[in-house]
Structures are given as structure tokens and as C-alpha cells.
Amino acid sequence: MIISAILAAWIGLSAAVMALTDAAPGAWVVMPSDALMQNLPDGAAVTDVDGVTVTLKSAPGLTADLYAAGAWLVLPAGLTGCLRPPEDFAKG
């Protein structure tokens, strides 16, 4: 039960940060509808699609546009996390 609460809090916080900042390099839409896919916002660049999600390259205002087009959950995508990417380690 605690793990479920932590997971729900993480998803909610991620969605809120994405909606407020658009700071992530990409947007991850969970369970996109056919209507959303047919009405993607202008300038939206799809980088990956599978049976459950679509990943788009982020742009200013993209999150709000995705919600307006019918997305029910938009999460940040393409984040590197706390560690620097491996190619940065080689540079020193």
C-alpha cells in the first residue's frame, strides 16, 4: 500500500512539474487516444510510439496543447536523472 502511494505521488508530481514548466526534453503521453494522435498540436514531433505510449519532442506550451488535444496524462520524458550521461564522464 505504501509503494502504491509513493508511485501515485511520483506520477502526480511528475505530471504537475511537466504542466507547470515544460522543462523536460520530451513529453510522454500515456494511453494516447486515436483522436489525440489525429489532432496532435502543430509542431509536435513524435519520436516513439508503442501500444501504450507516445513520446514527443518537447516545445514551449506543448503540455497544455496535448491536454487540450485530449491527452489525459502527460509525463516528462528524456530526463537523464541525477547522474551525468556516460559521454560526459569521458570528457572529465
Biopython code that builds the backbone (N, CA, C, O; Angstrom):
import numpy as np
from Bio.PDB.StructureBuilder import StructureBuilder

atoms = [
    (1, "MET", "N", (0.814, -1.178, 0.000)),
    (1, "MET", "CA", (0.000, 0.000, 0.000)),
    (1, "MET", "C", (0.869, 1.258, 0.000)),
    (1, "MET", "O", (0.545, 2.240, -0.668)),
    (2, "ILE", "N", (1.959, 1.227, 0.741)),
    (2, "ILE", "CA", (2.862, 2.364, 0.783)),
    (2, "ILE", "C", (3.514, 2.564, -0.578)),
    (2, "ILE", "O", (3.665, 3.697, -1.036)),
    (3, "ILE", "N", (3.898, 1.475, -1.223)),
    (3, "ILE", "CA", (4.518, 1.577, -2.546)),
    (3, "ILE", "C", (3.546, 2.188, -3.542)),
    (3, "ILE", "O", (3.948, 2.994, -4.381)),
    (4, "SER", "N", (2.281, 1.818, -3.465)),
    (4, "SER", "CA", (1.270, 2.401, -4.353)),
    (4, "SER", "C", (1.129, 3.896, -4.118)),
    (4, "SER", "O", (0.999, 4.665, -5.071)),
    (5, "ALA", "N", (1.153, 4.308, -2.873)),
    (5, "ALA", "CA", (1.047, 5.732, -2.538)),
    (5, "ALA", "C", (2.259, 6.501, -3.042)),
    (5, "ALA", "O", (2.123, 7.610, -3.559)),
    (6, "ILE", "N", (3.439, 5.920, -2.893)),
    (6, "ILE", "CA", (4.660, 6.567, -3.378)),
    (6, "ILE", "C", (4.628, 6.685, -4.894)),
    (6, "ILE", "O", (4.977, 7.730, -5.443)),
    (7, "LEU", "N", (4.212, 5.627, -5.571)),
    (7, "LEU", "CA", (4.120, 5.646, -7.032)),
    (7, "LEU", "C", (3.114, 6.692, -7.510)),
    (7, "LEU", "O", (3.391, 7.434, -8.453)),
    (8, "ALA", "N", (1.959, 6.755, -6.871)),
    (8, "ALA", "CA", (0.940, 7.744, -7.237)),
    (8, "ALA", "C", (1.453, 9.160, -7.001)),
    (8, "ALA", "O", (1.211, 10.048, -7.819)),
    (9, "ALA", "N", (2.153, 9.379, -5.899)),
    (9, "ALA", "CA", (2.714, 10.704, -5.609)),
    (9, "ALA", "C", (3.767, 11.087, -6.640)),
    (9, "ALA", "O", (3.812, 12.233, -7.086)),
    (10, "TRP", "N", (4.617, 10.132, -7.024)),
    (10, "TRP", "CA", (5.657, 10.403, -8.023)),
    (10, "TRP", "C", (5.030, 10.766, -9.367)),
    (10, "TRP", "O", (5.461, 11.722, -10.011)),
    (11, "ILE", "N", (4.021, 10.016, -9.793)),
    (11, "ILE", "CA", (3.346, 10.302, -11.064)),
    (11, "ILE", "C", (2.666, 11.665, -10.999)),
    (11, "ILE", "O", (2.760, 12.452, -11.941)),
    (12, "GLY", "N", (1.987, 11.948, -9.901)),
    (12, "GLY", "CA", (1.322, 13.242, -9.755)),
    (12, "GLY", "C", (2.300, 14.395, -9.758)),
    (12, "GLY", "O", (2.050, 15.412, -10.404)),
    (13, "LEU", "N", (3.411, 14.260, -9.049)),
    (13, "LEU", "CA", (4.427, 15.313, -9.023)),
    (13, "LEU", "C", (5.056, 15.502, -10.396)),
    (13, "LEU", "O", (5.273, 16.633, -10.829)),
    (14, "SER", "N", (5.349, 14.405, -11.079)),
    (14, "SER", "CA", (5.930, 14.496, -12.422)),
    (14, "SER", "C", (4.983, 15.197, -13.388)),
    (14, "SER", "O", (5.408, 16.046, -14.171)),
    (15, "ALA", "N", (3.704, 14.845, -13.334)),
    (15, "ALA", "CA", (2.713, 15.474, -14.212)),
    (15, "ALA", "C", (2.568, 16.953, -13.889)),
    (15, "ALA", "O", (2.440, 17.774, -14.797)),
    (16, "ALA", "N", (2.586, 17.305, -12.598)),
    (16, "ALA", "CA", (2.463, 18.711, -12.205)),
    (16, "ALA", "C", (3.665, 19.529, -12.667)),
    (16, "ALA", "O", (3.504, 20.633, -13.188)),
    (17, "VAL", "N", (4.863, 18.993, -12.477)),
    (17, "VAL", "CA", (6.072, 19.696, -12.922)),
    (17, "VAL", "C", (6.052, 19.876, -14.433)),
    (17, "VAL", "O", (6.412, 20.941, -14.934)),
    (18, "MET", "N", (5.638, 18.851, -15.159)),
    (18, "MET", "CA", (5.567, 18.950, -16.623)),
    (18, "MET", "C", (4.564, 20.010, -17.045)),
    (18, "MET", "O", (4.830, 20.797, -17.954)),
    (19, "ALA", "N", (3.415, 20.032, -16.386)),
    (19, "ALA", "CA", (2.374, 21.001, -16.740)),
    (19, "ALA", "C", (2.796, 22.432, -16.420)),
    (19, "ALA", "O", (2.433, 23.363, -17.138)),
    (20, "LEU", "N", (3.556, 22.605, -15.353)),
    (20, "LEU", "CA", (3.939, 23.950, -14.929)),
    (20, "LEU", "C", (5.193, 24.481, -15.609)),
    (20, "LEU", "O", (5.354, 25.694, -15.739)),
    (21, "THR", "N", (6.094, 23.585, -16.050)),
    (21, "THR", "CA", (7.388, 24.072, -16.536)),
    (21, "THR", "C", (7.728, 23.724, -17.984)),
    (21, "THR", "O", (8.461, 24.477, -18.625)),
    (22, "ASP", "N", (7.229, 22.626, -18.517)),
    (22, "ASP", "CA", (7.651, 22.148, -19.846)),
    (22, "ASP", "C", (9.168, 22.031, -19.938)),
    (22, "ASP", "O", (9.736, 22.194, -21.018)),
    (23, "ALA", "N", (9.834, 21.749, -18.808)),
    (23, "ALA", "CA", (11.292, 21.748, -18.750)),
    (23, "ALA", "C", (11.943, 20.483, -19.304)),
    (23, "ALA", "O", (13.131, 20.502, -19.626)),
    (24, "ALA", "N", (11.212, 19.407, -19.420)),
    (24, "ALA", "CA", (11.790, 18.146, -19.899)),
    (24, "ALA", "C", (12.051, 18.224, -21.400)),
    (24, "ALA", "O", (11.364, 18.948, -22.120)),
    (25, "PRO", "N", (13.047, 17.474, -21.869)),
    (25, "PRO", "CA", (13.337, 17.469, -23.304)),
    (25, "PRO", "C", (12.281, 16.763, -24.144)),
    (25, "PRO", "O", (12.268, 16.894, -25.368)),
    (26, "GLY", "N", (11.404, 16.021, -23.496)),
    (26, "GLY", "CA", (10.355, 15.322, -24.220)),
    (26, "GLY", "C", (9.118, 15.179, -23.371)),
    (26, "GLY", "O", (9.147, 15.397, -22.160)),
    (27, "ALA", "N", (8.025, 14.809, -24.020)),
    (27, "ALA", "CA", (6.760, 14.571, -23.328)),
    (27, "ALA", "C", (6.329, 13.139, -23.616)),
    (27, "ALA", "O", (6.407, 12.673, -24.753)),
    (28, "TRP", "N", (5.885, 12.463, -22.604)),
    (28, "TRP", "CA", (5.457, 11.067, -22.698)),
    (28, "TRP", "C", (3.971, 11.035, -22.401)),
    (28, "TRP", "O", (3.558, 11.347, -21.285)),
    (29, "VAL", "N", (3.159, 10.663, -23.383)),
    (29, "VAL", "CA", (1.707, 10.605, -23.221)),
    (29, "VAL", "C", (1.304, 9.153, -23.020)),
    (29, "VAL", "O", (1.575, 8.295, -23.860)),
    (30, "VAL", "N", (0.648, 8.893, -21.888)),
    (30, "VAL", "CA", (0.226, 7.540, -21.541)),
    (30, "VAL", "C", (-1.148, 7.276, -22.140)),
    (30, "VAL", "O", (-2.064, 8.086, -21.999)),
    (31, "MET", "N", (-1.285, 6.143, -22.806)),
    (31, "MET", "CA", (-2.522, 5.694, -23.445)),
    (31, "MET", "C", (-3.164, 6.785, -24.325)),
    (31, "MET", "O", (-4.287, 7.218, -24.067)),
    (32, "PRO", "N", (-2.437, 7.219, -25.360)),
    (32, "PRO", "CA", (-2.998, 8.252, -26.234)),
    (32, "PRO", "C", (-4.178, 7.709, -27.031)),
    (32, "PRO", "O", (-4.146, 6.579, -27.518)),
    (33, "SER", "N", (-5.203, 8.515, -27.154)),
    (33, "SER", "CA", (-6.379, 8.103, -27.926)),
    (33, "SER", "C", (-6.126, 8.317, -29.416)),
    (33, "SER", "O", (-5.211, 9.043, -29.804)),
    (34, "ASP", "N", (-6.945, 7.678, -30.238)),
    (34, "ASP", "CA", (-6.848, 7.897, -31.684)),
    (34, "ASP", "C", (-7.124, 9.360, -32.012)),
    (34, "ASP", "O", (-6.504, 9.927, -32.911)),
    (35, "ALA", "N", (-8.057, 9.970, -31.280)),
    (35, "ALA", "CA", (-8.383, 11.384, -31.513)),
    (35, "ALA", "C", (-7.176, 12.265, -31.240)),
    (35, "ALA", "O", (-6.917, 13.200, -31.998)),
    (36, "LEU", "N", (-6.428, 11.988, -30.166)),
    (36, "LEU", "CA", (-5.218, 12.761, -29.877)),
    (36, "LEU", "C", (-4.199, 12.596, -30.993)),
    (36, "LEU", "O", (-3.612, 13.574, -31.455)),
    (37, "MET", "N", (-3.991, 11.365, -31.423)),
    (37, "MET", "CA", (-2.991, 11.111, -32.464)),
    (37, "MET", "C", (-3.358, 11.792, -33.780)),
    (37, "MET", "O", (-2.471, 12.176, -34.542)),
    (38, "GLN", "N", (-4.639, 11.943, -34.055)),
    (38, "GLN", "CA", (-5.071, 12.605, -35.279)),
    (38, "GLN", "C", (-5.060, 14.124, -35.145)),
    (38, "GLN", "O", (-5.069, 14.837, -36.148)),
    (39, "ASN", "N", (-5.041, 14.620, -33.907)),
    (39, "ASN", "CA", (-5.098, 16.063, -33.664)),
    (39, "ASN", "C", (-3.892, 16.562, -32.877)),
    (39, "ASN", "O", (-4.027, 17.440, -32.026)),
    (40, "LEU", "N", (-2.712, 16.009, -33.157)),
    (40, "LEU", "CA", (-1.520, 16.458, -32.451)),
    (40, "LEU", "C", (-1.303, 17.950, -32.706)),
    (40, "LEU", "O", (-1.582, 18.439, -33.801)),
    (41, "PRO", "N", (-0.812, 18.669, -31.710)),
    (41, "PRO", "CA", (-0.579, 20.102, -31.874)),
    (41, "PRO", "C", (0.416, 20.389, -32.993)),
    (41, "PRO", "O", (1.281, 19.566, -33.292)),
    (42, "ASP", "N", (0.287, 21.557, -33.605)),
    (42, "ASP", "CA", (1.240, 21.978, -34.635)),
    (42, "ASP", "C", (2.650, 21.973, -34.059)),
    (42, "ASP", "O", (2.870, 22.425, -32.935)),
    (43, "GLY", "N", (3.586, 21.469, -34.818)),
    (43, "GLY", "CA", (4.972, 21.428, -34.398)),
    (43, "GLY", "C", (5.334, 20.260, -33.513)),
    (43, "GLY", "O", (6.501, 20.113, -33.150)),
    (44, "ALA", "N", (4.374, 19.421, -33.149)),
    (44, "ALA", "CA", (4.670, 18.250, -32.316)),
    (44, "ALA", "C", (5.454, 17.243, -33.139)),
    (44, "ALA", "O", (5.039, 16.876, -34.238)),
    (45, "ALA", "N", (6.574, 16.800, -32.616)),
    (45, "ALA", "CA", (7.427, 15.837, -33.303)),
    (45, "ALA", "C", (7.395, 14.518, -32.539)),
    (45, "ALA", "O", (7.925, 14.435, -31.431)),
    (46, "VAL", "N", (6.785, 13.491, -33.114)),
    (46, "VAL", "CA", (6.695, 12.176, -32.493)),
    (46, "VAL", "C", (8.043, 11.488, -32.636)),
    (46, "VAL", "O", (8.567, 11.350, -33.741)),
    (47, "THR", "N", (8.605, 11.054, -31.501)),
    (47, "THR", "CA", (9.894, 10.368, -31.536)),
    (47, "THR", "C", (9.776, 8.869, -31.301)),
    (47, "THR", "O", (10.688, 8.117, -31.646)),
    (48, "ASP", "N", (8.653, 8.420, -30.714)),
    (48, "ASP", "CA", (8.470, 6.988, -30.471)),
    (48, "ASP", "C", (6.991, 6.716, -30.207)),
    (48, "ASP", "O", (6.305, 7.517, -29.574)),
    (49, "VAL", "N", (6.517, 5.586, -30.696)),
    (49, "VAL", "CA", (5.141, 5.170, -30.470)),
    (49, "VAL", "C", (5.156, 3.676, -30.174)),
    (49, "VAL", "O", (5.833, 2.909, -30.858)),
    (50, "ASP", "N", (4.408, 3.268, -29.155)),
    (50, "ASP", "CA", (4.178, 1.843, -28.950)),
    (50, "ASP", "C", (2.701, 1.665, -28.623)),
    (50, "ASP", "O", (1.928, 2.613, -28.767)),
    (51, "GLY", "N", (2.306, 0.525, -28.205)),
    (51, "GLY", "CA", (0.891, 0.264, -27.985)),
    (51, "GLY", "C", (0.268, 1.022, -26.830)),
    (51, "GLY", "O", (-0.957, 1.106, -26.741)),
    (52, "VAL", "N", (1.088, 1.579, -25.938)),
    (52, "VAL", "CA", (0.561, 2.209, -24.738)),
    (52, "VAL", "C", (0.949, 3.678, -24.607)),
    (52, "VAL", "O", (0.260, 4.434, -23.921)),
    (53, "THR", "N", (2.026, 4.095, -25.246)),
    (53, "THR", "CA", (2.513, 5.467, -25.082)),
    (53, "THR", "C", (2.939, 6.078, -26.412)),
    (53, "THR", "O", (3.152, 5.386, -27.407)),
    (54, "VAL", "N", (3.053, 7.399, -26.386)),
    (54, "VAL", "CA", (3.684, 8.129, -27.480)),
    (54, "VAL", "C", (4.640, 9.124, -26.834)),
    (54, "VAL", "O", (4.305, 9.762, -25.836)),
    (55, "THR", "N", (5.831, 9.252, -27.410)),
    (55, "THR", "CA", (6.827, 10.193, -26.904)),
    (55, "THR", "C", (7.019, 11.279, -27.946)),
    (55, "THR", "O", (7.181, 10.995, -29.133)),
    (56, "LEU", "N", (7.001, 12.519, -27.494)),
    (56, "LEU", "CA", (7.137, 13.655, -28.390)),
    (56, "LEU", "C", (8.287, 14.534, -27.933)),
    (56, "LEU", "O", (8.583, 14.608, -26.741)),
    (57, "LYS", "N", (8.933, 15.198, -28.876)),
    (57, "LYS", "CA", (9.956, 16.174, -28.550)),
    (57, "LYS", "C", (9.253, 17.385, -27.955)),
    (57, "LYS", "O", (8.265, 17.867, -28.509)),
    (58, "SER", "N", (9.754, 17.872, -26.842)),
    (58, "SER", "CA", (9.094, 18.961, -26.133)),
    (58, "SER", "C", (9.343, 20.302, -26.800)),
    (58, "SER", "O", (10.368, 20.515, -27.447)),
    (59, "ALA", "N", (8.394, 21.189, -26.629)),
    (59, "ALA", "CA", (8.472, 22.564, -27.105)),
    (59, "ALA", "C", (7.675, 23.412, -26.124)),
    (59, "ALA", "O", (6.823, 22.884, -25.408)),
    (60, "PRO", "N", (7.931, 24.705, -26.075)),
    (60, "PRO", "CA", (7.170, 25.550, -25.155)),
    (60, "PRO", "C", (5.665, 25.429, -25.388)),
    (60, "PRO", "O", (5.192, 25.545, -26.519)),
    (61, "GLY", "N", (4.927, 25.198, -24.320)),
    (61, "GLY", "CA", (3.481, 25.101, -24.401)),
    (61, "GLY", "C", (2.946, 23.760, -24.868)),
    (61, "GLY", "O", (1.733, 23.593, -24.991)),
    (62, "LEU", "N", (3.837, 22.789, -25.135)),
    (62, "LEU", "CA", (3.392, 21.500, -25.668)),
    (62, "LEU", "C", (2.470, 20.761, -24.695)),
    (62, "LEU", "O", (1.475, 20.172, -25.115)),
    (63, "THR", "N", (2.791, 20.788, -23.413)),
    (63, "THR", "CA", (1.986, 20.051, -22.446)),
    (63, "THR", "C", (0.542, 20.539, -22.451)),
    (63, "THR", "O", (-0.384, 19.730, -22.510)),
    (64, "ALA", "N", (0.345, 21.839, -22.390)),
    (64, "ALA", "CA", (-1.009, 22.397, -22.407)),
    (64, "ALA", "C", (-1.716, 22.049, -23.712)),
    (64, "ALA", "O", (-2.907, 21.739, -23.711)),
    (65, "ASP", "N", (-0.985, 22.101, -24.825)),
    (65, "ASP", "CA", (-1.571, 21.757, -26.119)),
    (65, "ASP", "C", (-1.976, 20.289, -26.177)),
    (65, "ASP", "O", (-3.010, 19.956, -26.757)),
    (66, "LEU", "N", (-1.171, 19.407, -25.581)),
    (66, "LEU", "CA", (-1.504, 17.981, -25.564)),
    (66, "LEU", "C", (-2.754, 17.716, -24.733)),
    (66, "LEU", "O", (-3.613, 16.930, -25.131)),
    (67, "TYR", "N", (-2.855, 18.373, -23.578)),
    (67, "TYR", "CA", (-4.066, 18.220, -22.770)),
    (67, "TYR", "C", (-5.281, 18.752, -23.524)),
    (67, "TYR", "O", (-6.350, 18.143, -23.481)),
    (68, "ALA", "N", (-5.127, 19.883, -24.216)),
    (68, "ALA", "CA", (-6.236, 20.451, -24.982)),
    (68, "ALA", "C", (-6.654, 19.535, -26.127)),
    (68, "ALA", "O", (-7.820, 19.521, -26.522)),
    (69, "ALA", "N", (-5.692, 18.764, -26.665)),
    (69, "ALA", "CA", (-5.982, 17.858, -27.776)),
    (69, "ALA", "C", (-6.561, 16.525, -27.308)),
    (69, "ALA", "O", (-6.970, 15.706, -28.132)),
    (70, "GLY", "N", (-6.601, 16.297, -25.983)),
    (70, "GLY", "CA", (-7.227, 15.085, -25.487)),
    (70, "GLY", "C", (-6.352, 14.152, -24.667)),
    (70, "GLY", "O", (-6.821, 13.092, -24.252)),
    (71, "ALA", "N", (-5.098, 14.510, -24.418)),
    (71, "ALA", "CA", (-4.252, 13.659, -23.574)),
    (71, "ALA", "C", (-4.781, 13.686, -22.149)),
    (71, "ALA", "O", (-5.203, 14.735, -21.661)),
    (72, "TRP", "N", (-4.760, 12.539, -21.480)),
    (72, "TRP", "CA", (-5.238, 12.519, -20.103)),
    (72, "TRP", "C", (-4.099, 12.498, -19.094)),
    (72, "TRP", "O", (-4.320, 12.803, -17.922)),
    (73, "LEU", "N", (-2.860, 12.141, -19.523)),
    (73, "LEU", "CA", (-1.701, 12.165, -18.639)),
    (73, "LEU", "C", (-0.451, 12.415, -19.467)),
    (73, "LEU", "O", (-0.124, 11.636, -20.362)),
    (74, "VAL", "N", (0.245, 13.506, -19.164)),
    (74, "VAL", "CA", (1.495, 13.855, -19.849)),
    (74, "VAL", "C", (2.595, 13.879, -18.804)),
    (74, "VAL", "O", (2.515, 14.617, -17.822)),
    (75, "LEU", "N", (3.626, 13.066, -19.018)),
    (75, "LEU", "CA", (4.751, 12.965, -18.097)),
    (75, "LEU", "C", (6.032, 13.394, -18.804)),
    (75, "LEU", "O", (6.098, 13.365, -20.033)),
    (76, "PRO", "N", (7.052, 13.793, -18.040)),
    (76, "PRO", "CA", (8.323, 14.171, -18.652)),
    (76, "PRO", "C", (9.039, 12.958, -19.236)),
    (76, "PRO", "O", (8.974, 11.860, -18.682)),
    (77, "ALA", "N", (9.715, 13.165, -20.351)),
    (77, "ALA", "CA", (10.491, 12.104, -20.997)),
    (77, "ALA", "C", (11.869, 12.641, -21.363)),
    (77, "ALA", "O", (12.043, 13.841, -21.573)),
    (78, "GLY", "N", (12.835, 11.748, -21.434)),
    (78, "GLY", "CA", (14.172, 12.127, -21.874)),
    (78, "GLY", "C", (15.052, 12.724, -20.801)),
    (78, "GLY", "O", (16.103, 13.288, -21.106)),
    (79, "LEU", "N", (14.642, 12.610, -19.540)),
    (79, "LEU", "CA", (15.465, 13.149, -18.460)),
    (79, "LEU", "C", (16.619, 12.198, -18.172)),
    (79, "LEU", "O", (16.468, 10.979, -18.261)),
    (80, "THR", "N", (17.775, 12.765, -17.827)),
    (80, "THR", "CA", (18.951, 11.935, -17.570)),
    (80, "THR", "C", (19.051, 11.481, -16.133)),
    (80, "THR", "O", (19.868, 10.612, -15.832)),
    (81, "GLY", "N", (18.268, 12.022, -15.247)),
    (81, "GLY", "CA", (18.333, 11.642, -13.842)),
    (81, "GLY", "C", (19.403, 12.413, -13.107)),
    (81, "GLY", "O", (19.807, 13.493, -13.537)),
    (82, "CYS", "N", (19.859, 11.866, -12.007)),
    (82, "CYS", "CA", (20.820, 12.557, -11.147)),
    (82, "CYS", "C", (22.250, 12.480, -11.669)),
    (82, "CYS", "O", (23.066, 13.353, -11.374)),
    (83, "LEU", "N", (22.554, 11.448, -12.437)),
    (83, "LEU", "CA", (23.916, 11.268, -12.933)),
    (83, "LEU", "C", (24.093, 11.913, -14.289)),
    (83, "LEU", "O", (23.152, 12.026, -15.074)),
    (84, "ARG", "N", (25.313, 12.333, -14.548)),
    (84, "ARG", "CA", (25.616, 12.855, -15.875)),
    (84, "ARG", "C", (25.580, 11.710, -16.877)),
    (84, "ARG", "O", (25.872, 10.568, -16.522)),
    (85, "PRO", "N", (25.220, 12.006, -18.142)),
    (85, "PRO", "CA", (25.255, 10.947, -19.156)),
    (85, "PRO", "C", (26.665, 10.378, -19.292)),
    (85, "PRO", "O", (27.635, 11.099, -19.059)),
    (86, "PRO", "N", (26.805, 9.101, -19.663)),
    (86, "PRO", "CA", (28.125, 8.459, -19.743)),
    (86, "PRO", "C", (29.119, 9.198, -20.624)),
    (86, "PRO", "O", (30.308, 9.208, -20.305)),
    (87, "GLU", "N", (28.683, 9.825, -21.731)),
    (87, "GLU", "CA", (29.639, 10.520, -22.592)),
    (87, "GLU", "C", (30.306, 11.697, -21.877)),
    (87, "GLU", "O", (31.412, 12.091, -22.247)),
    (88, "ASP", "N", (29.654, 12.261, -20.866)),
    (88, "ASP", "CA", (30.251, 13.360, -20.107)),
    (88, "ASP", "C", (31.387, 12.875, -19.209)),
    (88, "ASP", "O", (32.315, 13.634, -18.930)),
    (89, "PHE", "N", (31.329, 11.607, -18.746)),
    (89, "PHE", "CA", (32.384, 11.082, -17.908)),
    (89, "PHE", "C", (33.714, 10.999, -18.658)),
    (89, "PHE", "O", (34.774, 11.233, -18.076)),
    (90, "ALA", "N", (33.657, 10.673, -19.924)),
    (90, "ALA", "CA", (34.864, 10.540, -20.734)),
    (90, "ALA", "C", (35.539, 11.895, -20.930)),
    (90, "ALA", "O", (36.755, 11.956, -21.109)),
    (91, "LYS", "N", (34.775, 12.970, -20.900)),
    (91, "LYS", "CA", (35.336, 14.316, -21.105)),
    (91, "LYS", "C", (36.030, 14.830, -19.849)),
    (91, "LYS", "O", (36.851, 15.745, -19.908)),
    (92, "GLY", "N", (35.689, 14.231, -18.720)),
    (92, "GLY", "CA", (36.340, 14.598, -17.484)),
    (92, "GLY", "C", (35.649, 15.657, -16.788)),
    (92, "GLY", "O", (36.085, 16.078, -15.717)),
]
sb = StructureBuilder()
sb.init_structure("model")
sb.init_model(0)
sb.init_chain("A")
sb.init_seg("    ")
for serial, (resi, resn, name, xyz) in enumerate(atoms, 1):
    if name == "N":
        sb.init_residue(resn, " ", resi, " ")
    sb.init_atom(name, np.array(xyz, "f"), 0.0, 1.0, " ", f" {name:<3s}", serial, name[0])
structure = sb.get_structure()
